[in-house]
Amino acid sequence: MEALTRYACGSDKWHATCFYEAGIAEPGLATRVIETVDHLIHEAYRARRWLFIAVAAQIVLVAGLLHVNGLFDHVGMDFLTSYTAAEMIRDGAATDLYDTRAQWEFQRPIIESHNIEWGDRVMHPYIAPPSLGILATPLLILGPSLAYVAWAALNLSAVGLAIWLLVRRLGIDWHAPLVVVAGSLPLFMVLMLGQVEGLLFLAFVVFALELREGRELRAGLALAVFAIKPPLLLAPLLYLAITGRRRATWTTIVATAGQALVSIALVGPKGVREYVELSQRMSGPDGTNVTNVWGMVNIRSIVVRAFPTDEHLLINATIVFLTGLTLAATCWFWRRAGHDAAGAPSLALLAVTTVLTSYHALYHTTTIALLGVVFLVAHALINREEARVERLTVFTWAAFSLLPLLTFVTVQTSKVPAGIGLTGLLLVWAMAASAIAQQAADAEEVSRPSRSELRPWYVVVRE
């Protein structure tokens, strides 16, 4: 693992030695292996037909699902809950927003009109804050089907705008960041299910760019958009606190608290009570099956996969412990970055940690973590390290596009792709941490005086 991480994100001067030091191969053999792998990666990077194949396969997959099952059976399934939440708010039923029976009554006419038979499938509840339903309210005039299309187009446009902002503000080539995200299975799942991560992708980019330029008020307001999915705020708020961004921290807290107060006023005491009860059920043993924890890309999923037991208290305690351990290690690297805490490697580490430490992060949330790869690619482009850009891009295609797509088509569930994605995210976390450590070491080397600059003590005393 260490050798692979160092190879993926290290400088060219020790590529041949990293595998030798890990005990994998002799120096001569290691050199030939590295040269062969680099050649294959370079050819794969140039032959971007794989990307077009992945996109074409995704389009065919959506068309097949729509033809066989229709809309809202799988395609648009998550948007259905947002749409019906918007209907409930419009019709004055906001106090019943977290009453699953009331939700079902609003969902049923849409399901029946599209000839969908869920059979034994568990009803998919709305568990997001009311702000997501409010955001979807203007789309009610289009009807369910067109509203889903407009929502998917909105999220895709948000991702495109985010990449454009990154390219423009960082002064890098547009091609590399685009090919990292385009064709990825997480983005495909966002669009297919009708999720909101496209908008969160844009919010994270605005937050990062504004923070890099010292505009903390704007950065805090952009981060407050994550209140749509509150568990995702844990790592960013800790990052702001550790790096001393007080204004951004308080702006995010105040804006998030304002949204919470509006939500409480909208749903009332009854809605708050039902929201707490629903959240407890969803985080309990029964909710583990409903929320598809095996399809998540976070520490919670790692624990559930590693300890398939009914000891719910033990599982949650392990989740809390490992989440705290991950955050502590991440904070150490942020402190190690020092003045470069808003640099691309630190932001890459933040993007990945945001998803890993979120209690609820299904596979499509990996779209946000992909920004970790985008920032690492941007860092390599700024440093003119084309070989590293190629390695990161091909790695992303393998871990987040081709392999998960093949498994998803085969098993038609996100559980296996999520397992592949988890491995990929852990590697990206290690790459970002390694880049921070290398950056800090280089800074220390530059600031350290050379021998010629050091004078004997007796010369200093004599002066």
Sine and cosine of phi, psi and omega as CSV:
sin_phi,cos_phi,sin_psi,cos_psi,sin_omega,cos_omega
0.00,0.00,-0.72,0.70,-0.01,-1.00
-0.89,0.45,-0.68,0.73,0.00,-1.00
-0.89,0.45,-0.68,0.74,0.01,-1.00
-0.90,0.44,-0.66,0.75,0.00,-1.00
-0.90,0.44,-0.72,0.70,-0.01,-1.00
-0.91,0.41,-0.59,0.80,0.03,-1.00
-0.91,0.41,-0.66,0.75,-0.08,-1.00
-0.93,0.36,-0.58,0.82,-0.15,-0.99
-0.85,-0.53,0.08,1.00,-0.06,-1.00
-1.00,-0.04,0.08,-1.00,0.01,-1.00
-0.99,0.14,0.34,-0.94,-0.12,-0.99
-0.92,0.39,-0.34,0.94,-0.16,-0.99
-0.93,0.37,-0.34,0.94,0.01,-1.00
-0.79,-0.62,0.40,0.92,0.04,-1.00
-0.85,0.52,-0.66,0.75,-0.06,-1.00
-0.96,0.29,-0.36,0.93,-0.05,-1.00
-1.00,-0.05,-0.33,0.94,-0.10,-0.99
-0.91,0.41,-0.61,0.79,0.03,-1.00
-0.96,0.27,-0.54,0.84,0.04,-1.00
-0.91,0.41,-0.69,0.72,0.01,-1.00
-0.90,0.43,-0.51,0.86,0.03,-1.00
-0.98,0.20,-0.04,1.00,0.02,-1.00
0.98,0.20,0.37,0.93,-0.06,-1.00
-1.00,0.00,-0.60,0.80,-0.07,-1.00
-0.40,-0.92,0.34,-0.94,0.10,-1.00
-0.95,0.31,0.36,-0.93,-0.06,-1.00
-0.81,0.58,-0.72,0.69,-0.03,-1.00
-0.90,0.44,-0.73,0.69,0.03,-1.00
-0.90,0.43,-0.66,0.75,0.01,-1.00
-0.87,0.50,-0.65,0.76,0.02,-1.00
-0.88,0.48,-0.71,0.70,0.00,-1.00
-0.91,0.42,-0.64,0.77,0.02,-1.00
-0.89,0.46,-0.72,0.70,-0.01,-1.00
-0.89,0.45,-0.68,0.73,0.01,-1.00
-0.89,0.46,-0.66,0.75,0.02,-1.00
-0.91,0.42,-0.72,0.69,0.00,-1.00
-0.89,0.45,-0.69,0.73,0.02,-1.00
-0.88,0.47,-0.62,0.78,0.03,-1.00
-0.90,0.43,-0.69,0.72,0.02,-1.00
-0.90,0.44,-0.67,0.75,0.02,-1.00
-0.89,0.45,-0.68,0.74,0.00,-1.00
-0.88,0.47,-0.68,0.74,0.01,-1.00
-0.92,0.39,-0.63,0.77,0.04,-1.00
-0.91,0.41,-0.61,0.79,0.01,-1.00
-0.92,0.40,-0.62,0.78,0.01,-1.00
-0.95,0.31,-0.61,0.79,-0.03,-1.00
-1.00,0.07,0.98,0.21,-0.11,-0.99
-0.99,0.14,0.26,0.96,0.07,-1.00
-0.88,0.48,-0.45,0.90,0.03,-1.00
-0.87,0.50,-0.60,0.80,0.00,-1.00
-0.91,0.42,-0.70,0.72,0.01,-1.00
-0.92,0.40,-0.58,0.82,0.06,-1.00
-0.89,0.45,-0.68,0.73,0.00,-1.00
-0.89,0.45,-0.70,0.71,0.01,-1.00
-0.90,0.44,-0.69,0.73,0.02,-1.00
-0.89,0.46,-0.65,0.76,0.02,-1.00
-0.90,0.44,-0.61,0.79,0.02,-1.00
-0.91,0.41,-0.65,0.76,0.04,-1.00
-0.90,0.44,-0.69,0.72,0.03,-1.00
-0.89,0.46,-0.62,0.78,-0.01,-1.00
-0.90,0.44,-0.70,0.71,0.03,-1.00
-0.89,0.45,-0.69,0.72,0.01,-1.00
-0.87,0.49,-0.65,0.76,0.03,-1.00
-0.91,0.42,-0.68,0.73,0.01,-1.00
-0.90,0.43,-0.64,0.77,0.03,-1.00
-0.92,0.39,-0.62,0.78,-0.02,-1.00
-0.93,0.36,-0.65,0.76,-0.07,-1.00
-0.99,0.14,-0.72,0.69,-0.15,-0.99
-0.94,-0.33,-0.32,0.95,-0.04,-1.00
0.99,0.12,0.10,-1.00,-0.01,-1.00
-0.96,0.27,0.60,-0.80,0.07,-1.00
0.98,0.21,-0.01,1.00,0.18,-0.98
-0.98,0.19,-0.71,0.70,0.13,-0.99
-0.72,-0.69,-0.78,0.62,0.08,-1.00
-0.92,0.39,0.82,-0.58,-0.01,-1.00
0.98,0.19,0.16,0.99,-0.09,-1.00
-0.86,0.51,-0.71,0.71,-0.03,-1.00
-0.96,0.27,-0.53,0.85,0.02,-1.00
-0.92,0.38,-0.46,0.89,0.02,-1.00
-0.84,0.54,-0.66,0.76,0.00,-1.00
-0.92,0.39,-0.62,0.78,0.03,-1.00
-0.92,0.39,-0.64,0.77,0.00,-1.00
-0.91,0.42,-0.71,0.70,0.01,-1.00
-0.94,0.35,-0.51,0.86,0.10,-1.00
-0.90,0.44,-0.65,0.76,0.05,-1.00
-0.89,0.45,-0.63,0.77,0.05,-1.00
-0.89,0.45,-0.67,0.74,-0.01,-1.00
-0.90,0.43,-0.65,0.76,0.03,-1.00
-0.92,0.40,-0.67,0.74,0.01,-1.00
-0.90,0.43,-0.62,0.79,-0.08,-1.00
-1.00,0.04,0.16,0.99,0.04,-1.00
0.98,0.21,0.35,0.94,0.01,-1.00
-0.96,-0.26,0.47,0.88,-0.05,-1.00
-0.88,0.47,-0.49,0.87,0.01,-1.00
-0.92,0.39,-0.33,0.94,0.04,-1.00
-0.98,-0.19,0.29,0.96,-0.14,-0.99
-0.87,0.50,-0.51,0.86,-0.03,-1.00
-0.94,-0.35,0.32,0.95,0.16,-0.99
-1.00,0.00,0.95,-0.32,-0.12,-0.99
-0.89,0.46,-0.50,0.86,0.04,-1.00
-0.94,0.35,-0.63,0.77,0.06,-1.00
-0.92,0.40,-0.64,0.77,0.06,-1.00
-0.86,0.51,-0.69,0.72,-0.02,-1.00
-0.88,0.48,-0.61,0.79,0.00,-1.00
-0.90,0.43,-0.54,0.84,0.04,-1.00
-0.99,0.17,-0.51,0.86,-0.01,-1.00
-0.98,0.22,-0.55,0.84,-0.15,-0.99
-0.86,0.52,-0.70,0.71,0.01,-1.00
-0.87,0.49,-0.59,0.81,0.00,-1.00
-0.93,0.36,-0.68,0.73,0.00,-1.00
-0.89,0.45,-0.69,0.72,-0.01,-1.00
-0.92,0.39,-0.59,0.80,-0.01,-1.00
-0.93,0.36,-0.38,0.92,0.03,-1.00
-0.98,-0.19,0.20,0.98,0.05,-1.00
0.83,0.56,0.67,0.74,0.00,-1.00
-0.99,-0.10,0.76,-0.65,0.08,-1.00
-0.88,-0.47,0.96,-0.28,-0.05,-1.00
-0.98,0.20,-0.35,0.94,0.04,-1.00
0.87,0.49,-0.83,-0.56,-0.05,-1.00
-0.99,0.11,0.04,1.00,-0.04,-1.00
-0.92,0.40,0.64,-0.77,-0.01,-1.00
-0.95,0.30,0.67,-0.74,0.02,-1.00
-0.87,0.49,0.71,-0.70,-0.08,-1.00
-1.00,0.02,0.95,-0.31,-0.11,-0.99
-1.00,0.08,0.36,-0.93,0.12,-0.99
-1.00,0.02,0.86,-0.50,-0.04,-1.00
-0.83,-0.56,0.01,1.00,-0.01,-1.00
-0.98,0.22,0.30,-0.96,0.12,-0.99
-0.88,0.48,0.33,-0.94,-0.02,-1.00
-0.86,0.52,-0.37,0.93,-0.05,-1.00
-0.86,0.51,-0.54,0.84,0.02,-1.00
-0.93,0.37,-0.66,0.75,0.08,-1.00
-0.90,0.44,-0.64,0.77,0.04,-1.00
-0.89,0.45,-0.64,0.76,0.00,-1.00
-0.89,0.46,-0.55,0.84,-0.02,-1.00
-1.00,0.08,-0.14,0.99,-0.09,-1.00
-0.84,0.54,-0.70,0.72,-0.01,-1.00
-0.86,0.51,-0.37,0.93,-0.04,-1.00
-0.99,0.17,-0.12,0.99,-0.02,-1.00
-0.88,0.47,-0.46,0.89,-0.02,-1.00
-0.93,0.38,-0.29,0.96,-0.04,-1.00
-1.00,0.03,-0.28,0.96,-0.13,-0.99
1.00,0.08,0.29,-0.96,-0.12,-0.99
-0.85,0.52,-0.73,0.68,-0.10,-0.99
-0.92,0.40,-0.80,0.60,0.00,-1.00
-0.92,0.40,-0.52,0.85,0.02,-1.00
-0.90,0.44,-0.64,0.77,0.05,-1.00
-0.89,0.45,-0.70,0.72,0.01,-1.00
-0.88,0.48,-0.70,0.72,0.00,-1.00
-0.90,0.43,-0.62,0.78,0.00,-1.00
-0.91,0.41,-0.69,0.73,0.04,-1.00
-0.90,0.44,-0.66,0.75,0.03,-1.00
-0.90,0.43,-0.61,0.80,0.02,-1.00
-0.90,0.44,-0.69,0.72,0.00,-1.00
-0.93,0.36,-0.63,0.77,0.04,-1.00
-0.91,0.42,-0.65,0.76,0.05,-1.00
-0.90,0.43,-0.59,0.80,0.02,-1.00
-0.90,0.44,-0.65,0.76,0.05,-1.00
-0.90,0.43,-0.69,0.72,0.04,-1.00
-0.88,0.48,-0.68,0.73,0.04,-1.00
-0.89,0.45,-0.64,0.77,0.01,-1.00
-0.89,0.46,-0.69,0.72,0.02,-1.00
-0.91,0.42,-0.65,0.76,0.04,-1.00
-0.88,0.48,-0.68,0.74,0.03,-1.00
-0.90,0.44,-0.67,0.74,0.02,-1.00
-0.87,0.49,-0.73,0.69,-0.02,-1.00
-0.89,0.45,-0.69,0.72,-0.07,-1.00
-0.94,0.34,-0.69,0.73,-0.10,-1.00
-0.99,0.15,-0.49,0.87,0.01,-1.00
-1.00,-0.05,-0.21,0.98,0.03,-1.00
0.93,0.37,0.65,0.76,-0.02,-1.00
-0.90,-0.43,0.21,-0.98,0.03,-1.00
-0.93,0.37,0.67,-0.75,-0.10,-1.00
-0.96,0.27,-0.38,0.92,-0.18,-0.98
-0.91,0.41,-0.73,0.68,-0.09,-1.00
-0.89,0.46,-0.76,0.65,0.03,-1.00
-0.88,0.47,-0.57,0.82,-0.03,-1.00
-0.91,0.41,-0.70,0.71,-0.06,-1.00
-0.95,0.30,-0.32,0.95,0.08,-1.00
-0.93,0.36,-0.65,0.76,-0.10,-1.00
-1.00,0.00,-0.68,0.74,-0.06,-1.00
-0.89,0.45,0.70,-0.71,0.01,-1.00
0.99,0.12,-0.04,1.00,0.01,-1.00
-0.95,0.30,0.59,-0.80,-0.01,-1.00
-0.92,0.40,-0.61,0.80,0.05,-1.00
-0.85,0.53,-0.69,0.72,0.04,-1.00
-0.91,0.42,-0.63,0.78,0.07,-1.00
-0.86,0.52,-0.67,0.74,0.01,-1.00
-0.92,0.40,-0.60,0.80,0.06,-1.00
-0.85,0.52,-0.74,0.67,-0.04,-1.00
-0.95,0.32,-0.65,0.76,-0.04,-1.00
-0.92,0.38,-0.69,0.72,-0.05,-1.00
-0.99,0.16,-0.35,0.94,-0.06,-1.00
0.99,0.12,0.65,0.76,-0.01,-1.00
-1.00,0.05,0.00,-1.00,-0.14,-0.99
-0.94,-0.33,0.05,1.00,-0.10,-0.99
-0.89,0.45,-0.37,0.93,0.08,-1.00
-0.88,0.48,-0.69,0.72,0.05,-1.00
-0.93,0.38,-0.61,0.79,0.04,-1.00
-0.93,0.37,-0.55,0.83,0.09,-1.00
-0.84,0.53,-0.74,0.67,0.03,-1.00
-0.90,0.43,-0.68,0.74,0.00,-1.00
-0.88,0.48,-0.65,0.76,0.00,-1.00
-0.92,0.40,-0.65,0.76,0.01,-1.00
-0.90,0.44,-0.71,0.71,0.04,-1.00
-0.88,0.47,-0.69,0.72,0.05,-1.00
-0.84,0.54,-0.75,0.66,-0.05,-1.00
-0.91,0.41,-0.71,0.70,-0.05,-1.00
-0.92,0.39,-0.67,0.74,0.02,-1.00
-0.92,0.40,-0.60,0.80,0.01,-1.00
-0.92,0.39,-0.64,0.77,0.02,-1.00
-0.87,0.48,-0.52,0.85,-0.04,-1.00
-0.99,-0.11,0.14,0.99,0.11,-0.99
0.99,0.15,0.17,0.99,0.02,-1.00
-1.00,-0.07,0.99,0.16,-0.15,-0.99
-0.94,0.33,-0.53,0.85,0.01,-1.00
-0.89,0.46,-0.74,0.67,0.02,-1.00
-0.90,0.43,-0.64,0.77,0.01,-1.00
-0.88,0.48,-0.70,0.72,0.00,-1.00
-0.90,0.44,-0.63,0.77,0.02,-1.00
-0.92,0.40,-0.63,0.77,0.03,-1.00
-0.90,0.43,-0.67,0.75,-0.01,-1.00
-0.92,0.40,-0.50,0.87,-0.01,-1.00
-0.89,0.45,-0.31,0.95,0.07,-1.00
-0.87,0.48,-0.46,0.89,0.00,-1.00
-0.92,0.40,-0.12,0.99,0.09,-1.00
-0.89,0.45,-0.27,0.96,0.12,-0.99
-0.87,0.50,-0.55,0.83,0.08,-1.00
-0.77,-0.64,0.99,0.13,-0.16,-0.99
-0.80,0.60,-0.60,0.80,-0.02,-1.00
-0.85,0.52,-0.38,0.92,-0.01,-1.00
-0.97,0.26,-0.15,0.99,-0.05,-1.00
-0.99,0.11,-0.22,0.98,-0.12,-0.99
-0.85,0.52,-0.85,0.53,-0.05,-1.00
-0.92,0.40,-0.70,0.72,0.01,-1.00
-0.87,0.49,-0.65,0.76,0.02,-1.00
-0.91,0.41,-0.63,0.78,0.05,-1.00
-0.91,0.41,-0.64,0.77,0.04,-1.00
-0.86,0.51,-0.72,0.69,0.00,-1.00
-0.89,0.46,-0.65,0.76,0.00,-1.00
-0.92,0.39,-0.69,0.73,-0.04,-1.00
-0.92,0.40,-0.62,0.79,-0.06,-1.00
-1.00,0.03,0.08,1.00,0.10,-0.99
0.97,0.25,0.44,0.90,0.01,-1.00
-1.00,-0.01,0.96,0.29,-0.13,-0.99
-0.91,0.41,-0.67,0.74,-0.04,-1.00
-0.90,0.44,-0.69,0.73,0.04,-1.00
-0.91,0.42,-0.62,0.79,0.01,-1.00
-0.87,0.49,-0.78,0.62,-0.05,-1.00
-0.94,0.35,-0.54,0.84,0.06,-1.00
-0.89,0.45,-0.69,0.72,0.02,-1.00
-0.90,0.44,-0.70,0.71,-0.03,-1.00
-0.89,0.45,-0.72,0.70,-0.02,-1.00
-0.91,0.41,-0.69,0.72,-0.01,-1.00
-0.91,0.41,-0.63,0.78,0.04,-1.00
-0.92,0.38,-0.67,0.74,0.04,-1.00
-0.89,0.46,-0.61,0.80,0.05,-1.00
-0.89,0.46,-0.67,0.74,0.06,-1.00
-0.90,0.44,-0.61,0.79,0.01,-1.00
-0.90,0.43,-0.66,0.75,0.00,-1.00
-0.91,0.42,-0.67,0.75,0.04,-1.00
-0.89,0.46,-0.66,0.75,0.00,-1.00
-0.89,0.45,-0.69,0.73,0.00,-1.00
-0.90,0.44,-0.67,0.74,0.03,-1.00
-0.90,0.43,-0.54,0.84,-0.04,-1.00
-0.96,0.28,-0.73,0.68,-0.09,-1.00
-1.00,0.03,-0.35,0.94,0.03,-1.00
0.97,0.26,0.06,-1.00,-0.01,-1.00
-0.85,0.53,-0.62,0.78,0.00,-1.00
-0.89,0.45,-0.71,0.71,0.00,-1.00
-0.91,0.42,-0.62,0.78,0.04,-1.00
-0.89,0.45,-0.69,0.72,0.00,-1.00
-0.89,0.45,-0.69,0.73,0.01,-1.00
-0.94,0.35,-0.52,0.86,0.06,-1.00
-0.91,0.41,-0.68,0.73,0.02,-1.00
-0.90,0.44,-0.69,0.72,0.00,-1.00
-0.90,0.43,-0.67,0.74,0.01,-1.00
-0.91,0.42,-0.66,0.75,0.02,-1.00
-0.89,0.46,-0.64,0.77,0.03,-1.00
-0.91,0.42,-0.64,0.77,0.03,-1.00
-0.92,0.40,-0.64,0.77,-0.05,-1.00
-0.94,0.33,-0.43,0.90,0.02,-1.00
-1.00,-0.06,-0.05,1.00,0.01,-1.00
-1.00,0.04,-0.09,-1.00,-0.03,-1.00
-0.85,0.52,-0.67,0.74,0.00,-1.00
-0.92,0.38,-0.62,0.79,0.00,-1.00
-0.93,0.38,-0.39,0.92,0.02,-1.00
-0.86,0.51,-0.62,0.78,0.02,-1.00
-0.97,0.24,-0.65,0.76,-0.05,-1.00
-0.91,0.41,-0.67,0.74,-0.08,-1.00
-1.00,0.06,0.01,1.00,0.08,-1.00
0.83,0.56,0.88,0.47,-0.02,-1.00
-0.88,0.47,-0.53,0.85,0.04,-1.00
-0.91,0.41,-0.31,0.95,0.05,-1.00
-1.00,-0.08,0.22,0.98,0.01,-1.00
-1.00,-0.09,0.25,-0.97,-0.02,-1.00
-0.80,-0.60,0.80,0.61,-0.05,-1.00
-0.68,-0.74,0.00,-1.00,0.01,-1.00
-0.90,0.43,-0.55,0.83,0.05,-1.00
-0.84,0.54,-0.68,0.73,0.00,-1.00
-0.92,0.40,-0.63,0.78,0.03,-1.00
-0.86,0.50,-0.70,0.72,-0.03,-1.00
-0.92,0.40,-0.71,0.70,-0.01,-1.00
-0.90,0.43,-0.61,0.79,0.04,-1.00
-0.93,0.38,-0.62,0.78,-0.07,-1.00
-0.98,0.22,-0.54,0.84,-0.06,-1.00
-0.80,-0.59,0.97,0.24,0.03,-1.00
-0.95,0.30,0.98,0.22,-0.06,-1.00
-0.76,-0.64,0.30,-0.95,0.02,-1.00
-1.00,0.02,-0.02,1.00,0.02,-1.00
-0.96,0.26,1.00,0.09,-0.10,-0.99
-0.90,0.44,-0.63,0.78,0.00,-1.00
-0.89,0.45,-0.68,0.73,0.02,-1.00
-0.90,0.44,-0.66,0.75,0.01,-1.00
-0.88,0.47,-0.74,0.67,-0.02,-1.00
-0.91,0.42,-0.61,0.79,0.03,-1.00
-0.90,0.44,-0.65,0.76,0.03,-1.00
-0.92,0.40,-0.64,0.77,0.04,-1.00
-0.88,0.48,-0.72,0.69,-0.01,-1.00
-0.89,0.46,-0.69,0.73,-0.02,-1.00
-0.89,0.46,-0.75,0.66,-0.04,-1.00
-0.93,0.36,-0.56,0.83,0.07,-1.00
-0.90,0.44,-0.70,0.71,0.05,-1.00
-0.88,0.47,-0.65,0.76,0.01,-1.00
-0.90,0.43,-0.68,0.74,0.02,-1.00
-0.90,0.44,-0.69,0.72,0.01,-1.00
-0.91,0.42,-0.62,0.79,0.02,-1.00
-0.90,0.45,-0.71,0.70,0.03,-1.00
-0.89,0.45,-0.66,0.76,0.01,-1.00
-0.90,0.43,-0.68,0.74,0.03,-1.00
-0.88,0.48,-0.58,0.81,0.03,-1.00
-0.88,0.47,-0.67,0.74,0.02,-1.00
-0.93,0.37,-0.62,0.78,0.06,-1.00
-0.89,0.46,-0.66,0.75,0.07,-1.00
-0.91,0.41,-0.59,0.81,0.02,-1.00
-0.90,0.43,-0.53,0.85,-0.01,-1.00
-0.92,0.39,-0.48,0.88,0.05,-1.00
0.89,0.46,-0.84,-0.54,-0.04,-1.00
-0.93,0.36,-0.26,0.96,0.02,-1.00
-1.00,-0.09,0.38,0.93,-0.04,-1.00
-0.91,0.41,-0.31,0.95,0.09,-1.00
-0.98,-0.21,0.24,0.97,0.05,-1.00
-0.97,0.24,0.19,-0.98,-0.06,-1.00
-0.85,0.53,-0.69,0.73,0.01,-1.00
-0.89,0.46,-0.64,0.77,0.01,-1.00
-0.92,0.39,-0.63,0.78,0.05,-1.00
-0.93,0.36,-0.56,0.83,0.08,-1.00
-0.89,0.45,-0.68,0.73,0.03,-1.00
-0.89,0.45,-0.62,0.78,0.02,-1.00
-0.90,0.43,-0.70,0.72,-0.04,-1.00
-0.86,0.51,-0.69,0.72,-0.02,-1.00
-0.95,0.32,-0.69,0.73,-0.02,-1.00
-0.91,0.42,-0.54,0.84,0.04,-1.00
-0.84,0.55,-0.66,0.75,-0.02,-1.00
-0.98,0.17,-0.70,0.71,-0.06,-1.00
-0.88,0.48,-0.60,0.80,-0.09,-1.00
-1.00,-0.09,0.02,1.00,0.07,-1.00
-0.97,0.23,0.70,-0.72,-0.03,-1.00
-0.94,0.35,-0.49,0.87,-0.01,-1.00
-0.81,-0.59,0.98,-0.18,-0.02,-1.00
-0.59,-0.81,1.00,0.01,0.03,-1.00
-0.96,0.29,0.13,-0.99,-0.18,-0.98
-0.82,0.57,-0.62,0.79,-0.05,-1.00
-0.91,0.42,-0.35,0.94,0.04,-1.00
-0.93,0.37,-0.25,0.97,0.07,-1.00
-0.85,0.53,-0.35,0.94,0.06,-1.00
-0.81,0.59,-0.65,0.76,0.03,-1.00
-0.93,0.36,-0.66,0.75,0.00,-1.00
-0.91,0.41,-0.43,0.90,0.05,-1.00
-0.87,0.49,-0.38,0.92,0.09,-1.00
-0.88,0.48,-0.43,0.90,0.09,-1.00
-0.86,0.50,-0.69,0.72,0.05,-1.00
-0.92,0.38,-0.64,0.77,-0.01,-1.00
-0.87,0.49,-0.69,0.73,0.00,-1.00
-0.93,0.36,-0.58,0.81,0.07,-1.00
-0.92,0.40,-0.62,0.78,0.07,-1.00
-0.90,0.44,-0.69,0.73,0.04,-1.00
-0.87,0.49,-0.66,0.75,0.04,-1.00
-0.88,0.48,-0.66,0.75,0.02,-1.00
-0.93,0.36,-0.62,0.79,0.03,-1.00
-0.91,0.42,-0.66,0.75,0.02,-1.00
-0.88,0.47,-0.60,0.80,0.00,-1.00
-1.00,0.02,0.11,0.99,0.04,-1.00
0.85,0.53,0.70,0.71,0.01,-1.00
-0.95,-0.31,0.98,0.18,-0.09,-1.00
-0.90,0.44,-0.60,0.80,-0.02,-1.00
-0.89,0.46,-0.65,0.76,0.01,-1.00
-0.92,0.39,-0.60,0.80,0.05,-1.00
-0.86,0.51,-0.69,0.72,-0.01,-1.00
-0.90,0.43,-0.67,0.74,0.00,-1.00
-0.89,0.45,-0.72,0.69,-0.03,-1.00
-0.89,0.45,-0.65,0.76,-0.03,-1.00
-0.92,0.39,-0.73,0.68,-0.01,-1.00
-0.91,0.42,-0.62,0.78,0.08,-1.00
-0.86,0.51,-0.68,0.73,0.01,-1.00
-0.90,0.43,-0.67,0.74,0.04,-1.00
-0.86,0.52,-0.66,0.75,-0.04,-1.00
-0.94,0.34,-0.73,0.69,-0.14,-0.99
-0.99,0.13,-0.45,0.89,-0.12,-0.99
-0.82,-0.57,0.01,1.00,0.02,-1.00
-0.81,-0.59,-0.95,0.31,-0.19,-0.98
-0.95,0.32,-0.82,0.57,-0.04,-1.00
-0.88,0.48,-0.76,0.65,0.02,-1.00
-0.91,0.42,-0.54,0.84,0.03,-1.00
-0.91,0.41,-0.69,0.73,0.02,-1.00
-0.88,0.48,-0.68,0.73,0.00,-1.00
-0.94,0.34,-0.59,0.81,0.00,-1.00
-0.91,0.41,-0.67,0.74,0.03,-1.00
-0.90,0.43,-0.56,0.83,-0.05,-1.00
-0.97,0.26,-0.76,0.65,-0.12,-0.99
-0.98,-0.20,-0.23,0.97,0.03,-1.00
0.82,0.57,0.66,0.75,0.11,-0.99
-0.50,-0.87,0.41,-0.91,-0.04,-1.00
-1.00,0.04,0.04,1.00,-0.07,-1.00
-0.91,0.42,-0.74,0.67,0.00,-1.00
-0.94,0.34,-0.73,0.68,0.09,-1.00
-0.83,0.56,-0.58,0.82,0.02,-1.00
-0.91,0.41,-0.61,0.79,0.07,-1.00
-0.89,0.46,-0.67,0.74,0.06,-1.00
-0.91,0.41,-0.67,0.74,0.00,-1.00
-0.90,0.44,-0.63,0.78,0.05,-1.00
-0.86,0.50,-0.71,0.70,0.04,-1.00
-0.87,0.49,-0.68,0.73,0.03,-1.00
-0.89,0.46,-0.67,0.75,0.00,-1.00
-0.91,0.41,-0.64,0.77,0.04,-1.00
-0.89,0.46,-0.61,0.79,0.05,-1.00
-0.92,0.38,-0.65,0.76,0.03,-1.00
-0.90,0.43,-0.64,0.77,0.07,-1.00
-0.85,0.53,-0.71,0.70,0.00,-1.00
-0.91,0.42,-0.62,0.78,0.04,-1.00
-0.89,0.46,-0.71,0.70,0.00,-1.00
-0.90,0.44,-0.69,0.73,0.03,-1.00
-0.89,0.46,-0.66,0.76,0.02,-1.00
-0.90,0.43,-0.64,0.77,0.02,-1.00
-0.90,0.43,-0.63,0.78,0.05,-1.00
-0.90,0.43,-0.72,0.70,0.00,-1.00
-0.88,0.48,-0.67,0.74,0.02,-1.00
-0.91,0.41,-0.65,0.76,0.02,-1.00
-0.89,0.45,-0.69,0.73,0.01,-1.00
-0.92,0.40,-0.64,0.77,0.02,-1.00
-0.91,0.42,-0.64,0.77,0.04,-1.00
-0.90,0.43,-0.64,0.77,0.01,-1.00
-0.90,0.43,-0.65,0.76,0.04,-1.00
-0.91,0.41,-0.60,0.80,0.01,-1.00
-0.91,0.42,-0.64,0.77,0.00,-1.00
-0.93,0.38,-0.64,0.76,-0.05,-1.00
-0.98,0.21,-0.28,0.96,-0.02,-1.00
-0.97,0.24,0.79,-0.62,-0.02,-1.00
-0.93,0.37,0.58,-0.82,0.02,-1.00
-0.98,0.22,0.20,-0.98,-0.03,-1.00
-0.89,0.45,-0.57,0.82,-0.01,-1.00
-0.92,0.40,-0.41,0.91,0.00,-1.00
-1.00,0.10,-0.28,0.96,-0.01,-1.00
-1.00,0.05,0.78,-0.62,0.02,-1.00
-0.95,-0.32,0.51,-0.86,0.04,-1.00
-0.86,0.51,0.46,-0.89,-0.08,-1.00
-0.89,0.46,-0.52,0.85,-0.06,-1.00
-0.95,0.31,-0.43,0.90,0.08,-1.00
-0.93,0.36,-0.65,0.76,0.02,-1.00
-0.91,0.42,-0.69,0.73,-0.01,-1.00
-0.90,0.44,-0.67,0.74,-0.04,-1.00
-0.89,0.46,-0.62,0.78,0.04,-1.00
-0.92,0.39,0.00,0.00,0.00,0.00
